[in-house]
Amino acid sequence: MKKIRMFFASLLMLSMLVLPLSLNLSSAKAADGTGEVVLTGGSLTISVPATINYSGVTLDGLVAKNSTASFNFSVTDATGSGAGWKVTMSSTVMTSGSHTIAAANHTFKATGSVALVATDTGVAATNAITAPTGTIPTTGVSAASLYNADVDTGMGKSTIAVNTNLNVPLATYAGTYDATITLSVVSGPS
């Protein structure tokens, strides 16, 4: 009987210790917190090839010739603004020593093919420039609009193909002609 009393006494003491713990657990209150993240916009950048190689021309003295080049450029819009962007193009005059080919003979066409980088989940650029073709203006004159990304497009990295053509007149001197072709990107599609 003494063992039973000790057992109940021990059980009573143990329950006195556990009971307050269980009461505290059952009276616990829930609270909500707020999560916040700050997203900082990055840069708007353009990447063009260091060299654009035109096809060679053999002068024959009979007809004007064409020299062509195709190249891709990329625009990376990491601004997070959705403002869109615009690419313009200009060129210095093609020169070989003291000889030149008139700027009016240098034309371009954006082929309209736009590709997002394969791993990108950005928003493909939507070009609002109808038939983006024309003469490449001489540097210092207003640059020609080549391509633009409408508002809420062009976020991420977009790669765009361009074809250029240089009409070589009959009375052109032989030589290696060079020009600096400049592509620029600014925020906003207009």
Helices and strands as residue ranges (DSSP letters): H 2-26, E 44-47, E 65-77, E 85-91, E 94-96, E 99-101, G 103-105, E 106-116, E 133-135, E 144-149, E 156-168, E 181-187
